[in-house]
């Protein structure tokens, strides 16, 4: 396990002015105590939490360290790998092309990508909603072994193309008939990224920079070409062979592609969570189509087009070796929540555990329900 790191709190806390909602004067202290206790219990190095509920609280905090070797404190400005939160960006890019009349969600994937099993039957809508039946390339035989063998060599190691990734998936049989049910697969989103590139004529990273990052002012968000992170950055820590913790900071995220490659910060993710939840950059009818018809994914959780709905919170979680992230928006309260952890140990999803704890206190009628639901920690006195 990771060495226990004291969850020293750094960063800023801003309590918003009183409006129609009545702020809880103890809310920040309760969050501080609960988050610190949970981080200590999980043994993760550091975390960043951003919670905004207009008229109640604007809470931005960093806990612990960004680098266990040097003890450098985590700050709210550290860059992180956001894993599958990337899917919300790729999904939005696809829906922008729908708005432009360049594609339809009813189009078969075979129109854009050759060699996809059941490609004439699998629609773009099925891919975005995880109902294609295609196997997940990250679950294929030998993938983890290759990742552990090659990725530690440096930021340009294990460079892959989207075609390589989907071909890897297609060495396995299809899981079920197209549209039959929900089953999460990274292969679906890689295929959607290939569609964006073919139709737009741009590499996906360039498309996102022009049409998503820049319009929203996401200056600290990128679709990297290799494993080099912008400064300041948080080191990432993951399980390695023999229960050994390894530093994954410089691993090339090429293999995650459109399903998990993006780098960002808490501030940019806060902007993004609200934008994607409100339907920014899309026509209102397209945003409503995105949210409609979600498939049950877990208790209290449904999945629509590249978007989870967990008891009213809209957005996504993300795990990539060394990092765990949550970025969600609650329309009923105009609230945003971002949680970043620089470790994916312990599993499952340490950021999801913190999001559950935070919503248990701040929005108990709307819990973040993806991941574990343990008995609540005893709230420790703050003095």
N, C-alpha and C positions, 0 to 999 in steps of 0.2 A: 504494500500500500504506500501511497504518497506519505512522506513525512508530514506530520501535522504542522500546519503553519498558522500562527496566530492571526486571527481575522481582524487585524487593525483596520479601522475605518478611515478612509481618506475620501476627498472629493467635496461635493457641495450639496447642500439641502436648501431648497427654496420652498417655503410654504405659501401657496397662492392666497389672494385676497378672498374674503368671504363674499359669496354671491348667494344664489337661492339655496345651494347646498350648504350644509353646516359642517365645517371642517372638524375633524377629530384632533384636538391638540396633542394627543398622545400617540397618534398614528405613526409618526416618524420614529419615535422611540421604540414602539412595538416592532416596527419593521427592522430597525437596527438590531435589536436583541434576537429576534427570530432568525434573521439571515446569518448573523454572526454564529449563532449556535448551530445552525444547519451546516454551515461551511466547516466548522470545527468537527462536527460529527462525520461528514463525508470525507474529510481529509483532503479537500481540493486546495490548490495553491491560492487562487484568487477568483474574484468575480466582480462584475459591474452590473448594477441594477438601475434602471430608469423607469419610474412610474409617474405618469401624469394623469390626474383626475381633475379637470377644471373646477375651480372653486373649492377644492379640498386639499390637494397636495401636488407639489412638483418636486419629486424626490429623485436625486441623482447621486449615487454613491459608488465608490470603489472599495473593495475589501481585499486584504491579503496582499500577495506578491505576484508580479508578472514573471519573475525568474527565480526559481528556487536556488540556483547556484549563487546568485549575487544578492538575493533578498531585495531586489528593486521593487518598490511598492507598485501595485496596480494603480492606474489612474483611469479616469473616465474617458480619456482620449486615446487609450491604447487600441490599435488595430487588432482584429481577430478574424479567423476564418469562420464563416457563418454556415457552412454545410448546406443542408437542404432548405434553409430559408431562401437560398438561390432559386428554388423552384417557383417562388412567387414572382420573381423577376422574369424568368423565362415564360411563365404562363401569361404574364401581362404583355410581353412582347408578342406572343401569338395572338392575343386578343386585340392588340393594336392593329395587326395585319387584317384581322376580321373587320374591324371598324373601317379600314381603308378599302374594303371590298376585294382584297387580293387573295384571300383564302376564305373557306367556310369550315366551321367545325365539323360539318358533315362530310368533308372530304376524306377519302381513304388515304392512309399513310403511303400506300403504293404510288400515289400520284407524285410524291416528292422524294421517296427513298426506296431504292430497289432492294429486293432480297429479304423483306420482312415477312416472317411466317404469318399467314392469314392477313397479309397486307391489304388485300382488296376488301376485307371485312372490318378491319380496325380503323375507326375514324379518329380524327384529331381530338374530338371531344372525349372519346374513350381513353386516349393517352393522357389527357390532362386530368381526367377523373380517376385514373388508376384502375381502369376496367378492361384493359386490353388482353390480359392473359399471358403477356410476354414475361419470360423469366428475367430476374434481376441479375445483371452481369456481375454485381458485387457479391452475389451468392453462389457463383459458379465455382466448380472445382479448381483449386489452385490459385484463385484470385488473391486471397489473403496471404498465401505463401509468397507469391510474386511481389506483392506490395511490401511485405516485411523484408524481403531479400533485396529489392532494388531501391525503394524510396529513400532509405537512410543515406544513400550515396551522395545526395546533394540536391540543390534546388532545380536542377535540370534533369535529374534522373527520372526514369519511368515516364517519359513523355509519351502520351498516347493521343490518338485521333478519335473523334466520335465514331468513325466507321469501325475502328478496332474494337471499341467498347461494345457496340451492338453485335458485332460478329461474335464476340466472346459470349454474349448472352445467348445467341442463337445456336450455340453448341448444345444447349439444353432443350428439352421438349417444351412446347407451350404448356402453360399451367391449366388453362380452361378456355372455353369458347369465348370469342370477343363479346364483351358486354354482359357476360354472365354474372359477374360479381366484382366487388372491390378487392384488390390486392396490390399493395404498395410495391412499386418496382422503379428503380432509378433508370432503367432502360427507357421507360416511357418519356421521361423528360429529356434525355439525351436526344431522342428522336425529334421531339418538339424543337430543340435547339437547332437541329439540322434543317428543319423546315424553315425556321426564321432565316438561317443563313442562305438557303437556296432562293427563297422568295425575295428577300431584301437585297441580295447580292453583297452582303457585308458579313465579315466575321461576327459572331455573336457578341463578343466583347465590344466591338465598335458600334454595333447596333444599339446595345444597351447604353453605352456612353452618350450617344447622340439623342436617343429617344426616351430614356428613362433617367439615368443618373443626372445629366446636365439640366433637363427641364425642372427637376425637383431640387437642384442645388446639392446633390449628394457628392460633395467634393472629396470625401474620404472613402468612397466606395469604388471598387475596381474589379475587373475580371482578369486576373493575372495571367501572364504568359508562362510563368515559372513559379518556383517556391519562394522567391524573395518577397518579404513583407515590407510595407512602408513603415517608417518610424513615426512615433513609438509603437512597438508591437509587444503583444503578450506571447511568451513562450507557451507551447502546448505540450501536454503530457498525456501519454496513453499507455495502456497495457502492452507489454512486449512479451517475448517468449520467456517461459519459466517464471511467470508472475513478476517480471522485472518492469519497472516504469521507465519508459523511453521518452526522450525529447523529440517531438515531431515537428518542431517549428519550421524547419526548412524543407519539409516534404513537398514535392511538387504536386499541386492539386489537379494536375491535368486529367487524371483518371476520374475525377468527380464531374468535370465538364459542366454542361448546362444544368445538371442535377445538384451541384454542390460546390462550385469553384470560387464563389465571390468572397472578397475581403471587405470588411466594413468596420464601422465604429458604432458605439452606443447611440451617439447623437444622430448619425445618419439613419440607423435602423429605426429610431424613434420617428423620424420624418417619414420613412418608408412604411412603417407599420400603419400609420394613420392614413397615408396616401392610398395604399392598397386596400385598406378596409373601407375607405370612403369612395373608392372607384376613381380616384384621380387618374388622368391620362387615358380614360376610357369613356365611351358614351354611356349614359345612365342605363340604357337598355342592355348594353353589353355587360355592364357590371352586375345587373340583376340576373342576367343569364348565367354569369359566372357562379353566383351564389346559389342558384336554384338547383334542386335535384341532387343534393348531397347524399352520398352513400354512407351508411353506418360503418364506422371504422373501429370504434371501441365504445364502451359505456360512456354516454354523454358527449360523444365525438362523432362528427360527420366530416366527409371529405368531398368538396366540390371541385371546381377547376383550379388545380394547383393551390388549394387553400383549405386549411382545416377550420372547422367551427367547433370550438370546445366550450360548451355552455355559454355561447354568445360571444366569446373571444374569437376574432377572425385573424388568421395569419398562419404561421408555420414554426415548427421547431427544426433544429439542425444539429446533426452530429457528424463530425469528421475527425479522424484521429488527432487527439489532443485538444479538441475544442467542442463545446456544447453551447447552443444558442436558442433562445426563444424570442420572437418578435410578433406581437399580437395587438389587436385593436378591439375595443368594446364599444360598438356604436351606441348602445343604450346610455352610456356614461361619457361618451366622447373621450374615452380613456385609452392610453397606450401603455404597454408594458414591454420592456426589453430586459432580458437576462443573458449575460455572457459569462461563461466559466472557461478557464483555460486548462481544462482537463475533461476527458470523457470517462474518467474513473471516479467513483464507481458507476457501473452501469445498472439500470438503464437511465440515461439522460439526467445528469446532475442539474442542468439548467431547468429542466422540467420540474424537478423536485422543488427547486427554489420558487418557480412560478406558482406551483400549487400552494406553497406556504404563504407567499405574498398575497395571492388572491383570497386565501382563507381569511386573511385579516382585512384586506382592503375592499374586496368585492365578494363577500361570502355567498351572495345569491348567484354569482357567476364565477365558478371555479375553473381554473386552468386544469383540465382533467387528463392531459396526455402524460402517461408515465405513472409512477407509483403514487399511492395515496396512503401514507403511513399515519399513525396517530400523530396529532399535532405536537410539536415540541412545547414544553412548558415555557411560557414567556418569562424571560428572566428580567428581574428588576434593573432599571437603568438609573444610575445615580452618579 
